[in-house]
């Protein structure tokens, strides 16, 4: 972005628009029918609005990955990224928000969702009218960028009305189906037997019998306390790394940057009272865990693993069933979100809903798309 003092340009419908010459719209506030739209490119301004945006995310049912604790951690560990956000207000109340990171690559602005790359994305709007206004505002802001641009929004709900608005507003936009997410309804009105399949219940019973027959002591513990979560974090990460290596040959959290991001995401949610940590121990040794975040009446399973050395006792099966049982016991939780991907255990029970996730791609022009494609090919 260009340096220098902000300049003032004419406004729409009597509002004041502030913009830096040669930059993206800078903290611009303008009016569209029934809405005011603010474009934000300053971190301090976004932090000022953090509580308002976090409340809007919760109101619209956003996943924990779009809550402020996760967003703040992501920004803190992505120093190259600039922010670009669009907030839509009606009667001075935020009714829509789209949060992006912005990078400059080979003469092109690259915009991505502010959520962490492997987590579900979200564009917050309280109703279809606000969603359309938000989509049109984002498209308008993109057209005012002073360089070609590319937008990539990953793991978005396929039926997102803001995406629908973006598709109507951006001729180069398209959706690419990528995976699905399983959500299990498990509120108190639903019998627990409907939340766990017969096969799962049998598997849990057999696993407990094997543990008892081996003379092992089984301990299951939940905590929301920040100090207890902090005390267990190193052990949890070490187990996850061992299991990742066994399954995939590599461990993401062996990278110090990825580990720090994970730790700060857990800590940030814990400080907000949103982290729940389940630990399952056999004779005192950590055999399985589940790191969960609460958001909008939903328990999001961020990470769950079983220790390779204890797999013969199926501690992961017991732990996953306990996640469902705990959610069922809690009147504040209506469902469990297992996260992207459809492993078999995520489909246990009669109350599972599977939703499609998509990636959204758009470019400022067909020429920009071609240039970006050639750039990516040269880097392979």
Beta strands, then each sheet from edge to edge (+ up, - down):
strand 1: 7-9
strand 2: 17-19
strand 3: 29-32
strand 4: 35-40
strand 5: 82-90
strand 6: 93-105
strand 7: 108-113
strand 8: 124-125
strand 9: 148-157
strand 10: 174-185
strand 11: 218-223
strand 12: 275-282
strand 13: 285-295
strand 14: 298-306
strand 15: 335-340
strand 16: 352-363
sheet 1: 1+ 2-
sheet 2: 3+ 4- 5+ 6- 7+ 9+ 16- 10+ 15- 14- 13+ 12- 11+
sheet 3: 3+ 4- 5+ 6- 8+
end
